[in-house]
Amino acid sequence: MAKKYLRMTLNERIQHLNLAINFTILVITGFALKYPEAFWASPITDVPLGMTFRGFLHRLSGVATVTLGGYHLLYLAFTERGRRIVIDMIPMWKDAKDLWETLKNNLFLNRPAKVIKMGRFNFREKLEYLGLIWGTIVMTVTGFILWFKEEWLLFFPMWTFEVARAIHFYEAILATLTIIVWHFYSVVWNPDVYPMSWAWINGHLTEHEMELEHGSELERIKAEEKGTPVHFNEGSGAGGGRAYPIHQERREKFSVKGLYGLVRHLNESIKNWRGM
Amino acid sequence: MMWRKHKAWMVPLGALSLLFLYGMMGEMAWGDNSKCLSCHQDEKLSKKDARGNTVSLFVSEGEFKKSVHGQISCTDCHTRILDDSHAQKKVKKADLKVDCGTCHEESEKIYKTSVHRLKAEISCKECHGHHYVAPLTNPKSATYRTNLIQTCGACHGEEGKQFAESVHGVGLFRGRPNHPTCTTCHGTHGIKPRSDPDSAVHERKIAMTTCPQCHAAEQITKEYRFTTKPVKSYYDSFHGLSYRGGDTFSANCASCHGVHDIRAASDPKSMIHKDNLQKTCGVCHPKASVNFSKGKIHTLADIRGVDFGEKVVGWVRIVYIILIVAVIGGLSFFNFMDWLRKTVDRRPKE
């Protein structure tokens, strides 16, 4: 049994799911306003009061996303694991070099290809995470300007409102395309993880996945394990900050895989049966 | 049989029967109105209707001859008047009604769906007149562009008065072509109530067809030196986008500019005059501040725009488009190379 390494705790997975759902709602309800004649907007535009409900849902999801962002900040500040995430997320010069070397590897400029060992968060993840933070700030600020236009226009002229509207729209395009191009490649279309990286559901990476994308982190964990073996389970809030090996339960209570093994075992026995 | 062989006798008999038929047609048929006019030329000829009002039965021959129907006979329309005895007999009122739909089928069909027919008793003659119907192009016609304000105003007085003072009405009475009259927005025979989705002035149509039929028309906008910008920018504004999606709470053209009393922004009575804007916006945005009324509303992002906001939004647009193309292009390129390399590495070894 290959070892598994904790990637996302249950808390983080719920945060991720929360963001995924709210982001999708925001994208659909937002672009349904900009492209009201589009075929995919018809479930909203064909219903009576559809556009009114669309606006309400967009604001509701926006508030949910902002609340999630606030919660995430608290999580980063007040848990050990969160503080560790902040430290590991700081962009370093090595990330730029990693990106450059990856590109050179991919273009066959490095022959043979260099083995790149990346930390707990590689340049892909740092880029995306920081981009997400930037996008959330921009969308929150411009979104609230658009929502509370009366209050905003007490202090600022009309053209600032128009600028906020333009930024909100173009940033939305940028964010949506980034998720499709960058995030979905990293976790879906990347041949290393295809059809999907399961970390967002079961929370862990395999040793092979760790080797490919977080080489130096894997080495660090292994060195640490040799020194002081640790027993952490993902449920505890104070996870020690890093990804640690989970000790697998030998027997699972029930699983399709187990059932499959049982059936196959039975088949084999029948096939190999040589009589009494 | 002699009468079968010699057919010469048929000639006088046939002639006789033709004469007989012609005699049966009566004197009032086809073209000759002199018999009717012998009585109806009398200016004092009148009757009392059911309410006791005096109704003149006078028909001026000269005027009728000049009308668009001048060449047809009285009985073509008054089909139920069979002979000259109609004046003595007690004839039912319905029998005297003129059915214009006999010839004007299409108009009749559309008219039957109109509010004037369904909710009121406004028939053809109320707008087109009785005996002196003139074509639409005749400036004396009741349905001529400028006369419509009077014709419709007979019942819709308040609206007619408001319209006459509006920027549309003023232009219309100055004789400018293309200026709208009642029918430009409301339609002609098939006028429907505002609440009917088929009505030309239904709230879902105001900003889609009613106003844009002129304000988004290249020829008209060029001729009168205004732009299609208000329509274009409205469609891209929050109001317009939500409206296009079917929202009836968001503002359409009439919400801010008014209906019959649309005036130029420079007119102090205009809803969009700078002193009234705060009030106009305040209908939906009660907390509207002074800044609400300052600054342009119908703006389009353009770096060469007249308005400062237009320029800024134009630049924001350009910067963001460059940013999007560069970022998404870069990320796509990077990921595609990554995918290609990993796929190449995975090809089966020979």
Chai-1 contact restraints between the chains, C-beta under 6 A:
chainA,res_idxA,chainB,res_idxB,connection_type,confidence,min_distance_angstrom,max_distance_angstrom,comment,restraint_id
A,L33,B,L241,contact,1.0,0.0,6.0,A-B,restraint_1
A,P36,B,R244,contact,1.0,0.0,6.0,A-B,restraint_2
A,P36,B,G245,contact,1.0,0.0,6.0,A-B,restraint_3
A,T45,B,G245,contact,1.0,0.0,6.0,A-B,restraint_4
A,T45,B,G246,contact,1.0,0.0,6.0,A-B,restraint_5
A,M51,B,S242,contact,1.0,0.0,6.0,A-B,restraint_6
A,M51,B,G245,contact,1.0,0.0,6.0,A-B,restraint_7
A,M51,B,G246,contact,1.0,0.0,6.0,A-B,restraint_8
A,M51,B,D247,contact,1.0,0.0,6.0,A-B,restraint_9
A,N106,B,M337,contact,1.0,0.0,6.0,A-B,restraint_10
A,N106,B,D338,contact,1.0,0.0,6.0,A-B,restraint_11
A,N106,B,R341,contact,1.0,0.0,6.0,A-B,restraint_12
A,E150,B,H285,contact,1.0,0.0,6.0,A-B,restraint_13
A,E150,B,K287,contact,1.0,0.0,6.0,A-B,restraint_14
A,L153,B,S289,contact,1.0,0.0,6.0,A-B,restraint_15
A,L153,B,N291,contact,1.0,0.0,6.0,A-B,restraint_16
A,L153,B,F292,contact,1.0,0.0,6.0,A-B,restraint_17
A,L154,B,S289,contact,1.0,0.0,6.0,A-B,restraint_18
A,P157,B,N291,contact,1.0,0.0,6.0,A-B,restraint_19
A,P157,B,G295,contact,1.0,0.0,6.0,A-B,restraint_20
A,M158,B,G295,contact,1.0,0.0,6.0,A-B,restraint_21
A,W159,B,G295,contact,1.0,0.0,6.0,A-B,restraint_22
A,W159,B,F308,contact,1.0,0.0,6.0,A-B,restraint_23
A,W159,B,G309,contact,1.0,0.0,6.0,A-B,restraint_24
A,W159,B,V312,contact,1.0,0.0,6.0,A-B,restraint_25
A,E162,B,G309,contact,1.0,0.0,6.0,A-B,restraint_26
A,E162,B,V313,contact,1.0,0.0,6.0,A-B,restraint_27
A,V163,B,V312,contact,1.0,0.0,6.0,A-B,restraint_28
A,V163,B,V313,contact,1.0,0.0,6.0,A-B,restraint_29
A,V163,B,V316,contact,1.0,0.0,6.0,A-B,restraint_30
A,A166,B,V313,contact,1.0,0.0,6.0,A-B,restraint_31
A,A166,B,V316,contact,1.0,0.0,6.0,A-B,restraint_32
A,A166,B,R317,contact,1.0,0.0,6.0,A-B,restraint_33
A,Y170,B,Y320,contact,1.0,0.0,6.0,A-B,restraint_34
A,I173,B,I324,contact,1.0,0.0,6.0,A-B,restraint_35
A,L174,B,I324,contact,1.0,0.0,6.0,A-B,restraint_36
A,L177,B,I328,contact,1.0,0.0,6.0,A-B,restraint_37
A,V181,B,I328,contact,1.0,0.0,6.0,A-B,restraint_38
A,V181,B,L331,contact,1.0,0.0,6.0,A-B,restraint_39
A,V181,B,S332,contact,1.0,0.0,6.0,A-B,restraint_40
A,W182,B,L331,contact,1.0,0.0,6.0,A-B,restraint_41
A,Y185,B,N335,contact,1.0,0.0,6.0,A-B,restraint_42
A,P191,B,K342,contact,1.0,0.0,6.0,A-B,restraint_43
